[in-house]
Amino acid sequence: MKSFDIVVALDQRNGVGLNGALPWSLSPDMQYFKQITTRTEDPSKINAVIMGRKTWESIPEKFRPLSRRMNVVLTRNKDFVLPEEVLRAESLEAAFQELSKQDLSKKVEKVFVIGGASVYGQALETEACQTIYLTRILSDFKCDTFFPQFENNFKEVESSDLEQHGDLTYCFTVFQNKTLF
Ligand SMILES: NC(=O)c1ccc[n+]([C@@H]2O[C@H](COP(=O)([O-])OP(=O)(O)OC[C@H]3O[C@@H](n4cnc5c(N)ncnc54)[C@H](OP(=O)(O)O)[C@@H]3O)[C@@H](O)[C@H]2O)c1
């Protein structure tokens, strides 16, 4: 399996979502997410973002597919309608296989798994995740979906200063897979 990175925002109890949406509104994190997932070293390439069907549906229609990124949506429902330019995959493994095919692998620089909870869980089980870009929000939100335990296998390598936006205090952190050390 091709290696990939995860991008996620978590509250203090590793909550990620509520009722199919983000429990918070944090525009600086949206900008950070866009920057991390869009930036490429080679300007002729793009990155791929893999997401679950529910996360796809949580993106407002006017913002999807996410621009300047290859969008890959996981669904087991063959009838689920997606725009032509979006790649559908019936498993995480199938998504990586598709991205490894010659025509796409030439175009795609990095692969990011961008949620939701069920896909994060499966992605971490593969052990092919190198880096987790984790925005930590220092609040407790009501959540119904959570990020799995990951600290045993990942080491924090970077953390920004604490930042404030409205009522929210947060920081941007980076974790790397311990096997890389
Ligand atoms: N905090 C964050 O950074 C962050 C990021 C992303 C999302 N979220 C939040 O996370 C929540 C959604 O998470 P979720 O766990 O409920 O849903 P999800 O992971 O986004 O989507 C689940 C769906 O994806 C499909 N799927 C998952 N694994 C698959 C596999 N191996 N093969 C084929 N299809 C697969 C299935 O779709 P079908 O049912 O169609 O088969 C499944 O029902 C929302 O609240 C969202 O706002 C938070």
The ligand as a Gaussian input file, in Angstrom:
#p B3LYP/6-31G(d) Opt

LIG

0 1
 N      -12.614000      16.628000      12.560000
 C      -12.209000      16.325000      11.339000
 O      -11.055000      16.623000      10.965000
 C      -13.119000      15.604000      10.415000
 C      -12.710000      15.262000       9.123000
 C      -13.603000      14.573000       8.295000
 C      -14.869000      14.263000       8.748000
 N      -15.228000      14.627000       9.997000
 C      -16.548000      14.273000      10.535000
 O      -16.633000      12.857000      10.621000
 C      -18.021000      12.492000      10.558000
 C      -18.188000      11.422000       9.503000
 O      -17.470000      10.259000       9.896000
 P      -18.135000       8.810000       9.745000
 O      -17.202000       7.822000      10.332000
 O      -19.528000       8.884000      10.272000
 O      -18.284000       8.661000       8.156000
 P      -17.202000       8.624000       6.971000
 O      -16.010000       7.841000       7.411000
 O      -16.993000       9.982000       6.417000
 O      -18.038000       7.823000       5.867000
 C      -18.471000       6.517000       6.146000
 C      -18.928000       5.904000       4.852000
 O      -17.824000       5.778000       3.968000
 C      -17.935000       4.554000       3.260000
 N      -16.821000       3.703000       3.635000
 C      -16.087000       3.723000       4.783000
 N      -15.122000       2.788000       4.742000
 C      -15.246000       2.165000       3.551000
 C      -14.533000       1.107000       2.943000
 N      -13.475000       0.505000       3.507000
 N      -14.932000       0.712000       1.721000
 C      -15.970000       1.303000       1.098000
 N      -16.691000       2.321000       1.643000
 C      -16.322000       2.726000       2.852000
 C      -19.272000       3.963000       3.600000
 O      -20.168000       4.571000       2.684000
 P      -21.510000       3.845000       2.180000
 O      -22.403000       3.799000       3.376000
 O      -21.990000       4.756000       1.093000
 O      -21.124000       2.494000       1.659000
 C      -19.502000       4.495000       5.001000
 O      -20.852000       4.524000       5.388000
 C      -18.799000      13.758000      10.216000
 O      -19.346000      14.281000      11.417000
 C      -17.715000      14.672000       9.654000
 O      -18.032000      16.048000       9.820000
 C      -14.386000      15.279000      10.828000

